[in-house]
């Protein structure tokens, strides 16, 4: 089986592929290895529809702040625009998800925050457990969101509500997500995966070429140039990773205190 590591599992049930983030002790915070496995699972799937979920208690709490953000220490944050990678670019896992013609359903079982919310927004549909929560936390770490938060969130909830979520870093619950149109339905927690799989099976039963063309057509009609936007995000993140405010945001999170931002 492809793309299966200790912290991410991929399995196929008939024509439906299931990607499960499986690092529950860290609320499924993403490591570099998980990013690579996620990209590989999406690019190599032979399924007709994908379901992405997390092991309880969370869907995905975003990046592992110690590994991916360097724990807020100067000089330890990653370069997002390194020369050996060909310059600024869209996050590879995001590239895979945004350009696949396989329909993707996010089964959001708990907190989907930071890149976890980006992951949910990249799906074509979101089914939420009553325990789900959503938040674009990047601003609280002194950063910009990834491309989906800028390029797709406003499509789902409107520009004004998207701006509020991006600029404040507020976390909303499942019912508020349903009210503003971020998710299509909210179900009891134990009904989440059966509901998402039932929807995926209905999609997978349809003519696959027609479904794929419909998804490609929606992308052409509605989406920005993801790779151009990804390069903008990468360039800005590379600069923001070096700021005092970014280091303060990460340290305050790790030390469980309120941050004090200075604009440097």
PyMOL commands that set and color helices and strands:
alter all, ss='L'
color gray80, all
select helices_A, chain A and resi 24-26+32-44+70-72+83-85+92-99+115-122+137-141+147-151+153-157+159-168+174-180+189-204+208-222+226-240+244-255
alter helices_A, ss='H'
color red, helices_A
select strands_A, chain A and resi 8-13+16-21+49-54+58-60+103-108+111-113+125-129+133-135+171-173+185-187
alter strands_A, ss='S'
color yellow, strands_A
deselect
rebuild
show_as cartoon
